[in-house]
């Protein structure tokens, strides 16, 4: 079974609130026949679109191949949070990489947020970016740890945009009794993810990128000139960029051994009207401290967009049932609210939750495995990949130099072992450990 088609119709966006409220681009043609390019980009999500755009702006002839539609995958389905930092916090990164590299990683993450905001402004992308992400803690110990971390960021990283919140302060923004306190990061933000992806595609097209949809890549022949093959055509190119994230399949074993697809889900309620103040009293996004994180925000028409739950097989479960349960733990007052949309998507994680940057051949580069932190980092990854293709590989080397262990047992055993691990952490969530 192929994740590209296991839960979706070929060439169709999922039935999400995002797809229902985005102005679609006209379809791009399928690749038919043989083409030549300086660079062939595989994947039409944030990574691939950003890479294609930045390469075209450098003067490269770029062909981008997408199996479905641009923004079809995680880029058009996610919670829309533009988060600060890396997926691991700075304490962990300092232990793993040392202070100097940890600082570089923080600076890259800050640049990633700025890049998103800059691209939105430069290309007039109507994705409704708003500042503010709340971190909500289930336990007092987590509150203390978060507040200490915010102080560390102020003291050692000159980051002044996070504010500690006690229980009362949190409830003034987030009227749920489930949480003990938390913090709000005004330097982070949230947006409509599919509109953002389509805006990047529009910008890439206007910059001269040739985009082909319904062009699933089946094989890449390595060599001085790589050949990227689809069912109906091929692209001969000087460089290839793999930007497939959770939909890589078996296209490259080096990446597949380190990057694992998992599924996550979101529901959208009916418009809440005046009841929206029972959910959020500021236009911010929220993520909590569950290992299987709950995340949510209000849409522009006052629906609750609530994400939660994971699965590790090919087929999606009953999404409404899966996500409604954690939603009602946070907001039991919404038990009578109708669910209008429910959708899932496939993202990709790594063993250590840091992005996986690999040079799989001298002229073939890959970036993926953002582990739920990809809106900003995937956008920056595209820019960094473009730099590396142009011979400016210093920032690529920083990311590629991070420890990136393979999943135990290799490609064959990674899935059952992940299921065991995730089941354990899910049980800890349920027990409140």
N, C-alpha and C positions, 0 to 999 in steps of 0.2 A: 504494500500500500504506500502511496506517495502523499506526504503531508500537503503538497501543493493542491491536491484534489480531494483529500479525504473528507473535508467538511465544507467545501466550497464548489460552486459551479464555475466552470472554466470561463475566465474573462469577466466575471461579475463580482462586484464588491459585496461584502457580507451585508445582511439586513440590519445595519446598525443605525443609531441616531446620527452618527457622523455621515454615513453615506446618504441618509435622507436629507441632510442639511448642507451638503457641499455642492457647489456648482462644478459639475464634471467637465473635464476636458474632452474634446472630440477624440475618439479612439485613434491611436497611432497605428500605422500599418504593421502587419506581420513581416518579419524578415523572410524574403524569398530570394534565393540565389546567393551568390558570393559577393561579399563586400570587403573593402579594405579600410583600415583606420589606423591612426596612431595608437589609440587606446580603445579597447572594448571593455565596457563596464557591464557586469552581470548582476542584475538586481536593481529594481526601480523603487527602493525605499529611501530613507534619509541618507544612508551611507552612499549608495550609488548615485542618487541625484545630486548630492553635494559634491561628490568626486567629479562627476561629469561636468557640472557647472564650473567648478574651479579649474578643471583642465581646459575646458573650452575658453575660459577667460584668459588662459595662458597661451592660447593659440593652437592647441592640439585639435586634430580631427577626432571626434569621439563618437562612437556608436554605443548606445545603451540597449541592452536586451532585458526584457521583463516577461516572465512566464504568463502573467495574467494582465493586470492593469497597473499603472504607476500608483504607488501608495496602497497597493492591495494588501500587503502583509501587515506586520506589527506596526509599521509606520502610520497606517491609516486606521488603527483599531485601539490604540493604547489609551492610558489615562490622561495623556496630554500634559504631564508634569515636566517642567524644565528645572531639574534639580541642581543644587549646588554640590560641589565636590565630586569625588569618584564614588563608585559603588561601595568601596571600603572606606572607612573613615580615616582621618589623618593619623590617629594613633596606630592603627593597624599598618598603614602604609609606611610609617616611620620604622616600625619593627621589621618589616619585610624588606624595604628598599634603602633605609637610611634617610636622614633628614634632608639631604640635598635633593635626592630624587623625589621624595615625598612633596617637597616644595614645588618642584617642576610639575608634578601631577596635579597639585592644587591649582597652579597657575593655568595649566591647560584646561582644567574644568571651568575656571572663571572665564577663560577665553571662549569656551564652548557656549556658555550662556550668552555672552556678548555677541557671538557670531549669530546665534539664532535671532536675537533682537535686531541685529544689523541687517540680516537677510530679509526679515519681515519688513523693515523700514525701506530698504533699498528697492525691493521688488513689489512693494505695496501688496503684501500677502494678507488677505482679509481673514486671518485666523483668530482674531480676538484675544491676543496675548494680554494677560493680566498678571501683575506681580502678586506674590504671596503664596507660600506653602506652609501649612501647619503640620507639625509633627506631634502626634498624640500618643501618650504613654499609658499603658495599662497598669503599670506597677510603680510604686513610689521609688524603688531603686532605679528604675529606668528614667524617672524624672530627674533624680539627682545626677545620674550619669550624663543625661542630655545637657543639663545646665552647666555642668563642669566642662563638657565638650565645647559649648558655646563660648565659655570664658577662654578656653584654650585657643579657639579660632580668633578671638579678639586680641589676645595677648601675643600669639606667635605667628598668626597669619594676617593680621590687620583687617580682619573681617568684622565689620560693625553692623551688619544688616540682620543679624539674628537677635531675637528678643525672647528671654525666658518667660514662661507663663506658669503660674501656679494653677491649682484646680479652678479657682474662681475666674482667673484671667482666661483660661482656656474655654470655660463654659460661656463666657461673654461672647466668644466667637463661635464656638461649637457647643450648642446646648444639648449635650449628651452626658449622662451620669456615668458612662462606662469608663471614663478616663480620669487619671489622677493628676494630670498636668501635662506640660509639654513645652513647645516653643513655636515661634513663627519666624520664617525666613523670608524677609521682604526682597532679598536679592534673587530668590527663585521665583518661578511663575508657572502659569498654565495656559494652554491654548487648545484650539480645535485641531487635532493631529492630522486629519485627512486634508483639511483645507491647507494646512501648512505644507504637506507633501505635494499636493497639486500645485501650490504656488512655486515650490522648488522645481517641479517638472516644467512649468510654464517658463520660468527663468532660464532653465537649461535649454529648452527648445529655442527660446529667443536668442540665446548666446551661440546657437549653431549646432547643438548636440542633435544627432539623429537618433530618435527613440523608436524602438520597435516593441510593441506589445504582442501578447499571444505567441511569444518566441522563447519557449523553454529551452535552456541550454542542456544538452545531453552529454557533452564531452568537451574537454579542452586538450588539444594536442600541444605539448610543450616543444619549445625550440627557439631558435633565434628570432623567428617570427611565429608567435603562437597562433593557433587556429581554434576559434571558438565555434562549436558546431551545434546547430539546432536541428529540429526535424525537417525544416524546409530550406535551410541555408547555412551559411558559415561566414565568419568574419576573420580575416587574416589581420593581425595587428602586431605592433611593436611591443605593447604592454597589454596585460589583462588585469582587471581589478575584480576580485570576488567580493560582492556586497550582498550576500544571500541570507545572512543571519540564521534564523531557525529553519529556513527552507533550502538549505544547502544540499540536503540529501547525501548522495555518495559522490558528489562532484569532485571532492578532494579529501583524501583520507587523512592528511596531516591536520586539516582544520576539523574534520568530523571527530577525530579522537579527542579534541580539546573543547569542543563546542557542542552542547546538547540542546535540542529543542524541547520546550515544555509549553503547555497551554495555559492561558489565563482568560478570565471572563469578566464581562461587564453587563450590567442591566441599566436600563433607563426607565424611570417611573413616568407616569402621566405628569403633565405640568402641575406643580404644587400650588401655584398662586400665592396667597397670603401664608400658606403653611410652609413656604420655603424658609421662613425665619425659624422654624422648628428644626431645621437642618444646619444652616449656616447663616450667620448674621453679617458676614463680610464675604466679598467675592474672592475667595481664596480656595486653593485645593488642600486636601488633607491626605496624609499617609500615617498609618499607625505602626506600632512596634511588634505586631504579630510577625512570626517568621514567614508565614504565608500572608503577606501584607494585605490589609484592607486599604483602599484608596478611593477618594471620591471628591466631587465638586458639583456645583450647580451649573446647568447649561444656561444659555442665554434666554431660553423660554421657561426657566425655573423648574426643570426636571432634575431629580437627583440622578447623577451618573455614578454608580457605585460599582467598584471592581473588587473582586476577591475570588478565592478558590483557585486551585490548580489541578491539572491532570497531566498524566505522563504517557498516555497511549496515543494512538492515532485519532480515534474518534472522540468528539466532544461529548460530555455527559448532558443531562438535563440542566441547562444553564440557569434558568430561573430558579430552580430548586437549589442549585449549588451556591448561588450568590445571594439569594434572598435570606438565607439562614444567617450569614454574618451581618448582613444589613440590619436585620431585626435585633441582633444583639447590641448594635450601636444605637439604633432608632426603633425601639419597640412600638413607639407611637405611630409608625407607618404601616402597621399590619393590614390596614384597610386600603392601602394605596395600590392602584393598578400598575402593572408592569407593561410598558408599551413596546420596548425593544430589549432584545437579549442577544449577545454575540460573543464569540470567542476568537482568539487569535493565538498564533504560535510565535513565541519569542525564543531567545537562546541564552543559556547560562554557561558559565565556566566553573571549574572546580573552586577557584578562589574568588569568583564573582567579578573579576576584573576583565576588561575587554581583551580579546585575543587578536593581536596584530601579528601576522606572519608573512614572510616572504617565502612562498612555497616553491618558487623557481626564480632565477635571476630577474625575469621580467613579468612575474605574476605575483601580485600582492593581495592580501586578504585582511579585512577587519570585520569582526562580528563578536557575538557573545556579550552584549551590553548588560545582561542580567537584570532587566527591568529599569535601567537607568539610561535609556538610549536616545531620548529626544535631542538633548544637547550633545551628548558624546558621539552619537552616530553622525550628526551634522559636522562636528569638528573632525571626526575620523575621515570623512570624505575630503576635507581640505588637506589633512595630513597625508593622505594617500596621493593626492594630486601633487603635493610638494615632493614626495618620494619618487614619483614617476619622473618629475623634472630634475631629479638628481640632488634635491635638498632633503636628505633623509634623516637629519638629526632628530626631529621630533618623532618620526616614525620609529627610530631606534630606541627612544625613551620608552615608548609603549611596547615595542617588540621585545625589549630587554626585561620586561616584568616576568617573574616566574609564572609559567603557564603549564601546569601539570596535565598530563593526559588523564582521562577518566579511567579508573581501575578496570582492567580487563579489556581495554581497547574498545573499538567501535561495537564489537559483538556483545559485550557485557555491560556497557555503560548504562543502558536503560534499566535493566532489572536492579542494578545496584543503586541507581538514583531513586527508583521507586521505594526501595527499602529505607534509604536515608530520609526522603521526604515524608514518608509515612511516620517515621519517628518524630520528626520536627512538627508535623501536623498534630500528632498526639500530644506533644508538649504544649502546643497552642491551646488545644481543647482542655487540657488539665490546668492551664494557667501557670505553667512552670516558667 
